[in-house]
Amino acid sequence: MFNNVGGAIIAFVVGLILGAVGLWYYLRQQLAESEAQIVGLQGSLDEREQEIQTLRSRIQEHESNIAQLQAQLEEREQTIQQLEAAVHERDEQIKQMVPRGPDNLKRIEGIGPKTAAILQAAGISTFAQLASASVAQLKAILVEAGLRSLVDPSTWPEQAALAAEEKWDELAALQDQLKGGRRG
């Protein structure tokens, strides 16, 4: 019986040793897999930390850009305020200006007192207004007043443009070439 008990103990001890070796081998394998996972996770963590660092750098750049844009906005707002003040000042100056009276349209070759009165009644009282009027417009005003066949307005805008710019010598030279406001 001792032989059987000794054999059973030996078998038990051998089983324990084999079980311990198997457990040791299994745990070693699990440890190796865990270490591989740890290395992989550490690499992934390093990548994420690098991404976080990149994002932080980008945030700092954007914050810097925002600060620059805010400074530019403040400068532009100040410029706008200055311009608004200048416009307001200019508006006040304009309000205080004495309005300019009508020009002497009779200085234009071909316009006499009656024609000047007709043009003023039609709203043309300055050289600048006469210069900007078309010949067709002027003819229509004259036809309405019954003067169509008596006068020719074809050179009036040209003459008035010179008068509006106070180019009196050039106006005189042009008028020397005209007869009754008409080209020679």
C-alpha positions as CSV (number, residue, x, y, z in Angstrom):
1,M,0.0,0.0,0.0
2,F,3.0,2.2,0.7
3,N,4.0,1.7,-2.9
4,N,0.7,2.8,-4.1
5,V,0.6,5.8,-1.8
6,G,4.2,6.7,-2.7
7,G,3.3,6.3,-6.4
8,A,0.3,8.5,-5.9
9,I,2.3,11.1,-4.0
10,I,4.9,11.0,-6.8
11,A,2.2,11.3,-9.4
12,F,0.6,14.1,-7.4
13,V,3.9,15.9,-7.0
14,V,4.7,15.4,-10.7
15,G,1.2,16.7,-11.5
16,L,1.7,19.7,-9.3
17,I,5.1,20.4,-11.0
18,L,3.7,20.0,-14.4
19,G,0.7,22.1,-13.5
20,A,3.0,24.8,-12.0
21,V,5.2,24.7,-15.2
22,G,2.1,25.0,-17.4
23,L,0.8,27.8,-15.2
24,W,4.2,29.5,-15.3
25,Y,4.3,29.1,-19.1
26,Y,0.7,30.4,-19.5
27,L,1.4,33.4,-17.2
28,R,4.6,34.2,-19.1
29,Q,2.8,34.1,-22.3
30,Q,0.1,36.4,-20.9
31,L,2.8,38.7,-19.5
32,A,4.5,38.9,-23.0
33,E,1.1,39.7,-24.6
34,S,0.4,42.3,-21.9
35,E,3.8,43.9,-22.4
36,A,3.2,44.0,-26.2
37,Q,-0.1,45.7,-25.6
38,I,1.6,48.1,-23.2
39,V,4.2,49.0,-25.8
40,G,1.4,49.5,-28.4
41,L,-0.6,51.6,-26.0
42,Q,2.5,53.6,-25.1
43,G,3.1,54.3,-28.8
44,S,-0.5,55.3,-29.3
45,L,-0.3,57.5,-26.2
46,D,2.9,59.1,-27.6
47,E,1.1,59.8,-30.9
48,R,-1.9,61.3,-29.0
49,E,0.4,63.5,-26.9
50,Q,2.1,64.7,-30.1
51,E,-1.3,65.5,-31.6
52,I,-2.3,67.3,-28.5
53,Q,1.0,69.3,-28.6
54,T,0.3,70.2,-32.3
55,L,-3.2,71.2,-31.5
56,R,-2.0,73.4,-28.6
57,S,0.5,75.1,-31.0
58,R,-2.3,75.7,-33.5
59,I,-4.5,77.1,-30.8
60,Q,-1.7,79.5,-29.8
61,E,-1.3,80.5,-33.4
62,H,-5.0,81.1,-33.7
63,E,-5.1,83.1,-30.5
64,S,-2.3,85.2,-31.8
65,N,-4.1,85.8,-35.1
66,I,-7.2,86.7,-33.2
67,A,-5.3,89.2,-31.1
68,Q,-3.8,90.7,-34.3
69,L,-7.3,90.9,-35.9
70,Q,-8.7,92.5,-32.8
71,A,-6.0,95.1,-32.9
72,Q,-6.6,95.8,-36.6
73,L,-10.4,96.0,-35.9
74,E,-9.8,98.5,-33.1
75,E,-7.5,100.6,-35.5
76,R,-10.2,100.5,-38.2
77,E,-12.9,101.5,-35.7
78,Q,-10.7,104.4,-34.7
79,T,-10.2,105.3,-38.4
80,I,-13.9,105.1,-39.0
81,Q,-14.6,107.4,-36.0
82,Q,-12.0,109.9,-37.3
83,L,-13.6,109.8,-40.8
84,E,-17.1,110.2,-39.3
85,A,-15.8,113.2,-37.3
86,A,-14.2,114.6,-40.5
87,V,-17.4,114.1,-42.5
88,H,-19.4,115.7,-39.7
89,E,-17.0,118.7,-39.6
90,R,-17.1,119.0,-43.4
91,D,-21.0,118.8,-43.4
92,E,-21.0,121.6,-40.9
93,Q,-18.6,123.6,-43.1
94,I,-20.8,123.0,-46.1
95,K,-23.9,124.1,-44.2
96,Q,-22.1,127.4,-43.4
97,M,-21.0,128.0,-46.9
98,V,-22.9,130.7,-48.9
99,P,-24.6,129.1,-51.8
100,R,-23.2,130.1,-55.2
101,G,-25.5,132.2,-57.4
102,P,-26.2,131.7,-61.0
103,D,-23.4,132.3,-63.6
104,N,-23.7,134.9,-66.3
105,L,-24.7,132.6,-69.1
106,K,-24.6,135.6,-71.5
107,R,-20.8,135.1,-71.6
108,I,-21.5,132.1,-73.8
109,E,-21.5,133.0,-77.5
110,G,-25.0,132.7,-78.9
111,I,-26.8,133.2,-75.6
112,G,-28.5,136.5,-75.1
113,P,-30.7,137.8,-72.2
114,K,-33.9,136.1,-73.4
115,T,-32.2,132.7,-73.9
116,A,-30.4,133.0,-70.6
117,A,-33.8,133.6,-68.9
118,I,-35.3,130.6,-70.7
119,L,-32.4,128.3,-69.6
120,Q,-32.6,129.5,-66.0
121,A,-36.3,128.8,-66.0
122,A,-35.5,125.3,-67.2
123,G,-33.1,124.9,-64.2
124,I,-29.8,125.6,-66.0
125,S,-28.3,128.6,-64.2
126,T,-24.5,127.7,-64.0
127,F,-21.8,127.0,-66.5
128,A,-21.4,123.5,-65.0
129,Q,-25.1,122.7,-65.5
130,L,-24.9,124.0,-69.1
131,A,-21.7,122.0,-69.7
132,S,-23.4,118.8,-68.5
133,A,-26.5,119.3,-70.6
134,S,-26.7,117.5,-73.9
135,V,-27.4,119.4,-77.2
136,A,-30.6,117.5,-77.5
137,Q,-31.7,118.6,-74.1
138,L,-30.9,122.2,-74.9
139,K,-32.8,122.0,-78.3
140,A,-35.8,120.6,-76.5
141,I,-35.8,123.5,-74.0
142,L,-35.5,126.0,-77.0
143,V,-38.3,124.3,-79.0
144,E,-40.6,124.5,-75.9
145,A,-39.8,128.2,-75.6
146,G,-40.4,128.8,-79.3
147,L,-36.7,129.7,-80.1
148,R,-35.7,126.6,-82.0
149,S,-34.9,128.2,-85.4
150,L,-33.3,131.4,-83.9
151,V,-30.4,129.9,-82.0
152,D,-28.0,126.9,-82.3
153,P,-26.9,125.4,-79.0
154,S,-24.4,122.9,-80.5
155,T,-21.3,124.7,-79.0
156,W,-22.8,125.8,-75.7
157,P,-21.8,122.8,-73.6
158,E,-18.2,123.1,-74.9
159,Q,-18.0,126.8,-74.2
160,A,-19.7,126.3,-70.8
161,A,-17.2,123.6,-69.8
162,L,-14.3,126.0,-70.4
163,A,-16.1,128.8,-68.5
164,A,-16.9,126.4,-65.6
165,E,-13.2,125.6,-65.3
166,E,-12.4,129.3,-65.6
167,K,-10.3,128.8,-68.8
168,W,-11.2,132.2,-70.1
169,D,-8.3,132.5,-72.6
170,E,-9.3,129.2,-74.2
171,L,-13.0,130.3,-74.2
172,A,-12.1,133.5,-75.9
173,A,-10.0,131.6,-78.6
174,L,-13.0,129.3,-79.2
175,Q,-15.4,132.2,-79.4
176,D,-13.2,133.9,-82.0
177,Q,-13.9,131.0,-84.3
178,L,-17.7,131.2,-83.8
179,K,-20.3,133.3,-85.4
180,G,-23.5,133.7,-83.3
181,G,-22.5,130.6,-81.3
182,R,-22.1,128.5,-84.5
183,R,-18.9,127.2,-86.0
184,G,-17.7,129.2,-89.0
